[in-house]
Amino acid sequence: MFDRRVGGWITTEAYLFDAAFDDGLGVEVQVNPEFGSATAGEALAVQYARAIGRLPTALRQDLRTVWIHQGVEPFGGGNNNILIHVGQAERYIADGILEETLAHEAAHTSLDARHATAPGWLAAQAADPVFISTYARDFPTREDVAESYVPYLAVRYRADRITASLRATILAAIPNRIAYFDGLALPMHPIR
């Protein structure tokens, strides 16, 4: 398992739990034994699998494992995985952005490999007036898909949860990226 607290890979006998979702996808949740018991590990596995299960199928299609550790460290995505540090998760929950963060990391896992350097994505990126964030601008190949997907999700599927002004700002900033995502006809269950 990768653990940001040590900045590398660790080997441990993790608690393992299989999570199944109603669209037929599933994931193995690997919980660091530092939580003390299989019961504690299962509670965490259920909590985060439930949140991950609310993400669209498109973001879970390549997800195979979830790693859960203690600590206040950034989440991670890619390599068919989502990395969670529960101290940071508690902050995301308090800020009301846990699912948005999971969507960002899951976009790395299930979208980056096919789209981050795809000619259509690069053309959309070049045609749009700006990047959606400085993070996307500073790391266009590594972060732009994930940074753009969450606003896309808000604009297209949760517009009732953002202001009309924010929606207009997103549409003005990345119209070609929005059109690119629209053109993919991604499976959006359970959102629609």
Short mmCIF file of the C-alpha atoms (twelve columns), coordinates in Angstrom:
data_MODEL
# 
_entry.id   MODEL 
# 
loop_
_atom_site.group_PDB 
_atom_site.id 
_atom_site.type_symbol 
_atom_site.label_atom_id 
_atom_site.label_alt_id 
_atom_site.label_comp_id 
_atom_site.label_asym_id 
_atom_site.label_seq_id 
_atom_site.Cartn_x 
_atom_site.Cartn_y 
_atom_site.Cartn_z 
_atom_site.pdbx_PDB_model_num 
ATOM 1   C CA . MET A 1   0.000   0.000  0.000   1 
ATOM 2   C CA . PHE A 2   1.196   3.528  -0.662  1 
ATOM 3   C CA . ASP A 3   1.304   5.679  2.469   1 
ATOM 4   C CA . ARG A 4   1.949   9.405  2.109   1 
ATOM 5   C CA . ARG A 5   3.125   9.614  5.718   1 
ATOM 6   C CA . VAL A 6   6.290   7.786  4.688   1 
ATOM 7   C CA . GLY A 7   6.240   9.002  1.106   1 
ATOM 8   C CA . GLY A 8   6.353   5.492  -0.263  1 
ATOM 9   C CA . TRP A 9   5.170   1.917  -0.245  1 
ATOM 10  C CA . ILE A 10  4.573   -0.083 2.904   1 
ATOM 11  C CA . THR A 11  3.966   -3.776 3.383   1 
ATOM 12  C CA . THR A 12  1.397   -4.717 5.992   1 
ATOM 13  C CA . GLU A 13  -1.271  -7.321 6.637   1 
ATOM 14  C CA . ALA A 14  -4.227  -5.093 5.910   1 
ATOM 15  C CA . TYR A 15  -7.849  -5.799 6.740   1 
ATOM 16  C CA . LEU A 16  -9.519  -6.606 3.412   1 
ATOM 17  C CA . PHE A 17  -13.144 -5.971 2.515   1 
ATOM 18  C CA . ASP A 18  -14.987 -6.409 -0.767  1 
ATOM 19  C CA . ALA A 19  -17.465 -3.680 -1.673  1 
ATOM 20  C CA . ALA A 20  -20.042 -4.291 -4.391  1 
ATOM 21  C CA . PHE A 21  -22.082 -1.589 -6.083  1 
ATOM 22  C CA . ASP A 22  -25.499 -1.848 -7.693  1 
ATOM 23  C CA . ASP A 23  -24.090 -1.250 -11.179 1 
ATOM 24  C CA . GLY A 24  -22.098 -4.479 -10.987 1 
ATOM 25  C CA . LEU A 25  -18.752 -2.865 -10.183 1 
ATOM 26  C CA . GLY A 26  -16.815 -3.614 -7.036  1 
ATOM 27  C CA . VAL A 27  -13.646 -2.723 -5.194  1 
ATOM 28  C CA . GLU A 28  -11.376 -4.236 -2.561  1 
ATOM 29  C CA . VAL A 29  -10.960 -1.900 0.402   1 
ATOM 30  C CA . GLN A 30  -7.622  -2.403 2.163   1 
ATOM 31  C CA . VAL A 31  -7.514  -0.919 5.660   1 
ATOM 32  C CA . ASN A 32  -4.236  -0.443 7.499   1 
ATOM 33  C CA . PRO A 33  -4.248  -2.577 10.697  1 
ATOM 34  C CA . GLU A 34  -3.213  0.507  12.690  1 
ATOM 35  C CA . PHE A 35  -6.949  1.048  13.315  1 
ATOM 36  C CA . GLY A 36  -6.760  -1.821 15.799  1 
ATOM 37  C CA . SER A 37  -9.387  -4.351 14.770  1 
ATOM 38  C CA . ALA A 38  -11.231 -5.839 11.837  1 
ATOM 39  C CA . THR A 39  -14.413 -4.287 13.247  1 
ATOM 40  C CA . ALA A 40  -12.901 -0.790 13.164  1 
ATOM 41  C CA . GLY A 41  -11.516 -1.498 9.699   1 
ATOM 42  C CA . GLU A 42  -14.888 -2.657 8.451   1 
ATOM 43  C CA . ALA A 43  -16.592 0.499  9.738   1 
ATOM 44  C CA . LEU A 44  -14.120 2.611  7.747   1 
ATOM 45  C CA . ALA A 45  -14.447 0.383  4.682   1 
ATOM 46  C CA . VAL A 46  -18.226 0.755  4.756   1 
ATOM 47  C CA . GLN A 47  -18.073 4.523  5.320   1 
ATOM 48  C CA . TYR A 48  -15.770 5.230  2.396   1 
ATOM 49  C CA . ALA A 49  -17.187 2.555  0.074   1 
ATOM 50  C CA . ARG A 50  -20.606 4.132  0.551   1 
ATOM 51  C CA . ALA A 51  -19.216 7.524  -0.497  1 
ATOM 52  C CA . ILE A 52  -17.343 5.999  -3.440  1 
ATOM 53  C CA . GLY A 53  -20.511 4.178  -4.493  1 
ATOM 54  C CA . ARG A 54  -22.210 7.560  -4.954  1 
ATOM 55  C CA . LEU A 55  -19.692 8.421  -7.682  1 
ATOM 56  C CA . PRO A 56  -20.718 7.838  -11.292 1 
ATOM 57  C CA . THR A 57  -19.945 4.477  -12.850 1 
ATOM 58  C CA . ALA A 58  -17.561 6.279  -15.211 1 
ATOM 59  C CA . LEU A 59  -15.331 7.178  -12.263 1 
ATOM 60  C CA . ARG A 60  -15.362 3.667  -10.768 1 
ATOM 61  C CA . GLN A 61  -14.881 1.628  -13.941 1 
ATOM 62  C CA . ASP A 62  -11.119 1.188  -13.466 1 
ATOM 63  C CA . LEU A 63  -11.085 1.301  -9.658  1 
ATOM 64  C CA . ARG A 64  -9.840  -1.967 -8.137  1 
ATOM 65  C CA . THR A 65  -8.576  -1.025 -4.652  1 
ATOM 66  C CA . VAL A 66  -8.956  1.611  -1.960  1 
ATOM 67  C CA . TRP A 67  -6.241  2.108  0.657   1 
ATOM 68  C CA . ILE A 68  -7.178  3.584  4.028   1 
ATOM 69  C CA . HIS A 69  -4.615  4.898  6.528   1 
ATOM 70  C CA . GLN A 70  -4.547  7.221  9.499   1 
ATOM 71  C CA . GLY A 71  -2.990  10.650 9.080   1 
ATOM 72  C CA . VAL A 72  -3.605  14.065 7.649   1 
ATOM 73  C CA . GLU A 73  -2.178  13.609 4.182   1 
ATOM 74  C CA . PRO A 74  -3.564  14.312 0.721   1 
ATOM 75  C CA . PHE A 75  -5.756  11.736 -0.972  1 
ATOM 76  C CA . GLY A 76  -4.452  10.130 -4.144  1 
ATOM 77  C CA . GLY A 77  -5.806  8.527  -7.282  1 
ATOM 78  C CA . GLY A 78  -4.509  6.551  -10.233 1 
ATOM 79  C CA . ASN A 79  -3.108  3.066  -10.657 1 
ATOM 80  C CA . ASN A 80  -6.625  1.604  -10.285 1 
ATOM 81  C CA . ASN A 81  -6.747  2.942  -6.729  1 
ATOM 82  C CA . ILE A 82  -7.909  5.679  -4.388  1 
ATOM 83  C CA . LEU A 83  -5.723  6.514  -1.387  1 
ATOM 84  C CA . ILE A 84  -7.481  7.851  1.737   1 
ATOM 85  C CA . HIS A 85  -5.914  9.242  4.913   1 
ATOM 86  C CA . VAL A 86  -8.729  9.534  7.447   1 
ATOM 87  C CA . GLY A 87  -7.414  12.646 9.214   1 
ATOM 88  C CA . GLN A 88  -7.594  14.487 5.903   1 
ATOM 89  C CA . ALA A 89  -10.954 12.866 5.170   1 
ATOM 90  C CA . GLU A 90  -12.330 14.337 8.381   1 
ATOM 91  C CA . ARG A 91  -11.290 17.785 7.140   1 
ATOM 92  C CA . TYR A 92  -12.933 17.163 3.765   1 
ATOM 93  C CA . ILE A 93  -16.115 16.017 5.514   1 
ATOM 94  C CA . ALA A 94  -16.108 19.127 7.736   1 
ATOM 95  C CA . ASP A 95  -15.658 21.301 4.624   1 
ATOM 96  C CA . GLY A 96  -18.409 19.404 2.778   1 
ATOM 97  C CA . ILE A 97  -16.099 18.273 -0.041  1 
ATOM 98  C CA . LEU A 98  -15.477 14.565 0.561   1 
ATOM 99  C CA . GLU A 99  -17.355 13.381 -2.549  1 
ATOM 100 C CA . GLU A 100 -15.833 16.126 -4.695  1 
ATOM 101 C CA . THR A 101 -12.368 15.040 -3.581  1 
ATOM 102 C CA . LEU A 102 -13.172 11.390 -4.235  1 
ATOM 103 C CA . ALA A 103 -14.496 12.345 -7.694  1 
ATOM 104 C CA . HIS A 104 -11.235 14.158 -8.442  1 
ATOM 105 C CA . GLU A 105 -9.142  11.148 -7.380  1 
ATOM 106 C CA . ALA A 106 -11.410 8.686  -9.182  1 
ATOM 107 C CA . ALA A 107 -11.079 10.783 -12.351 1 
ATOM 108 C CA . HIS A 108 -7.328  10.163 -12.137 1 
ATOM 109 C CA . THR A 109 -8.043  6.450  -11.820 1 
ATOM 110 C CA . SER A 110 -10.653 6.006  -14.533 1 
ATOM 111 C CA . LEU A 111 -10.255 8.924  -16.965 1 
ATOM 112 C CA . ASP A 112 -6.644  10.119 -17.086 1 
ATOM 113 C CA . ALA A 113 -5.142  7.161  -18.942 1 
ATOM 114 C CA . ARG A 114 -7.610  7.451  -21.836 1 
ATOM 115 C CA . HIS A 115 -8.086  11.207 -21.975 1 
ATOM 116 C CA . ALA A 116 -5.317  13.345 -20.427 1 
ATOM 117 C CA . THR A 117 -3.194  13.198 -23.588 1 
ATOM 118 C CA . ALA A 118 -5.936  12.351 -26.103 1 
ATOM 119 C CA . PRO A 119 -5.932  14.620 -29.158 1 
ATOM 120 C CA . GLY A 120 -9.548  15.675 -28.530 1 
ATOM 121 C CA . TRP A 121 -8.818  16.634 -24.936 1 
ATOM 122 C CA . LEU A 122 -5.674  18.550 -25.886 1 
ATOM 123 C CA . ALA A 123 -7.631  20.402 -28.582 1 
ATOM 124 C CA . ALA A 124 -10.362 21.303 -26.071 1 
ATOM 125 C CA . GLN A 125 -7.711  22.429 -23.603 1 
ATOM 126 C CA . ALA A 126 -6.091  24.657 -26.246 1 
ATOM 127 C CA . ALA A 127 -9.426  26.093 -27.392 1 
ATOM 128 C CA . ASP A 128 -10.691 27.032 -23.936 1 
ATOM 129 C CA . PRO A 129 -9.863  30.509 -22.653 1 
ATOM 130 C CA . VAL A 130 -8.393  29.348 -19.317 1 
ATOM 131 C CA . PHE A 131 -7.777  26.392 -17.052 1 
ATOM 132 C CA . ILE A 132 -10.365 25.810 -14.330 1 
ATOM 133 C CA . SER A 133 -7.707  26.133 -11.609 1 
ATOM 134 C CA . THR A 134 -4.081  27.091 -11.126 1 
ATOM 135 C CA . TYR A 135 -3.433  23.443 -10.218 1 
ATOM 136 C CA . ALA A 136 -4.742  22.337 -13.628 1 
ATOM 137 C CA . ARG A 137 -2.780  25.125 -15.329 1 
ATOM 138 C CA . ASP A 138 0.462   24.243 -13.557 1 
ATOM 139 C CA . PHE A 139 0.086   20.487 -14.239 1 
ATOM 140 C CA . PRO A 140 -1.994  20.306 -17.433 1 
ATOM 141 C CA . THR A 141 -1.251  16.688 -18.307 1 
ATOM 142 C CA . ARG A 142 -1.497  15.364 -14.762 1 
ATOM 143 C CA . GLU A 143 -4.338  17.426 -13.214 1 
ATOM 144 C CA . ASP A 144 -6.515  19.053 -15.870 1 
ATOM 145 C CA . VAL A 145 -8.899  16.139 -16.459 1 
ATOM 146 C CA . ALA A 146 -9.527  15.609 -12.732 1 
ATOM 147 C CA . GLU A 147 -9.774  19.332 -11.987 1 
ATOM 148 C CA . SER A 148 -12.195 19.881 -14.892 1 
ATOM 149 C CA . TYR A 149 -14.379 16.834 -14.293 1 
ATOM 150 C CA . VAL A 150 -15.723 17.949 -10.904 1 
ATOM 151 C CA . PRO A 151 -17.004 21.311 -12.257 1 
ATOM 152 C CA . TYR A 152 -18.404 19.436 -15.269 1 
ATOM 153 C CA . LEU A 153 -20.277 17.140 -12.908 1 
ATOM 154 C CA . ALA A 154 -21.655 20.154 -11.041 1 
ATOM 155 C CA . VAL A 155 -22.734 21.999 -14.189 1 
ATOM 156 C CA . ARG A 156 -24.319 19.046 -15.950 1 
ATOM 157 C CA . TYR A 157 -25.732 16.967 -13.105 1 
ATOM 158 C CA . ARG A 158 -25.911 19.068 -9.939  1 
ATOM 159 C CA . ALA A 159 -26.610 22.598 -11.170 1 
ATOM 160 C CA . ASP A 160 -29.149 22.968 -8.370  1 
ATOM 161 C CA . ARG A 161 -26.252 22.779 -5.879  1 
ATOM 162 C CA . ILE A 162 -24.254 25.664 -7.324  1 
ATOM 163 C CA . THR A 163 -25.143 29.282 -7.972  1 
ATOM 164 C CA . ALA A 164 -26.167 30.456 -11.419 1 
ATOM 165 C CA . SER A 165 -23.128 32.732 -11.354 1 
ATOM 166 C CA . LEU A 166 -20.737 29.855 -10.636 1 
ATOM 167 C CA . ARG A 167 -22.360 27.777 -13.372 1 
ATOM 168 C CA . ALA A 168 -21.891 30.638 -15.851 1 
ATOM 169 C CA . THR A 169 -18.259 31.057 -14.784 1 
ATOM 170 C CA . ILE A 170 -17.513 27.360 -15.318 1 
ATOM 171 C CA . LEU A 171 -19.242 27.295 -18.710 1 
ATOM 172 C CA . ALA A 172 -17.336 30.395 -19.826 1 
ATOM 173 C CA . ALA A 173 -13.987 29.071 -18.590 1 
ATOM 174 C CA . ILE A 174 -13.987 25.537 -20.032 1 
ATOM 175 C CA . PRO A 175 -16.734 25.227 -22.684 1 
ATOM 176 C CA . ASN A 176 -14.707 22.923 -24.921 1 
ATOM 177 C CA . ARG A 177 -13.735 20.623 -22.058 1 
ATOM 178 C CA . ILE A 178 -17.425 20.466 -21.064 1 
ATOM 179 C CA . ALA A 179 -18.306 19.562 -24.671 1 
ATOM 180 C CA . TYR A 180 -15.543 16.927 -24.669 1 
ATOM 181 C CA . PHE A 181 -16.978 15.244 -21.567 1 
ATOM 182 C CA . ASP A 182 -20.494 15.507 -23.039 1 
ATOM 183 C CA . GLY A 183 -19.274 13.751 -26.182 1 
ATOM 184 C CA . LEU A 184 -17.994 10.777 -24.209 1 
ATOM 185 C CA . ALA A 185 -21.515 9.771  -23.109 1 
ATOM 186 C CA . LEU A 186 -20.049 8.435  -19.866 1 
ATOM 187 C CA . PRO A 187 -22.124 6.077  -17.716 1 
ATOM 188 C CA . MET A 188 -23.421 8.300  -14.922 1 
ATOM 189 C CA . HIS A 189 -25.281 5.856  -12.670 1 
ATOM 190 C CA . PRO A 190 -26.329 6.459  -9.863  1 
ATOM 191 C CA . ILE A 191 -26.505 10.185 -10.659 1 
ATOM 192 C CA . ARG A 192 -28.917 9.675  -13.542 1 
# 
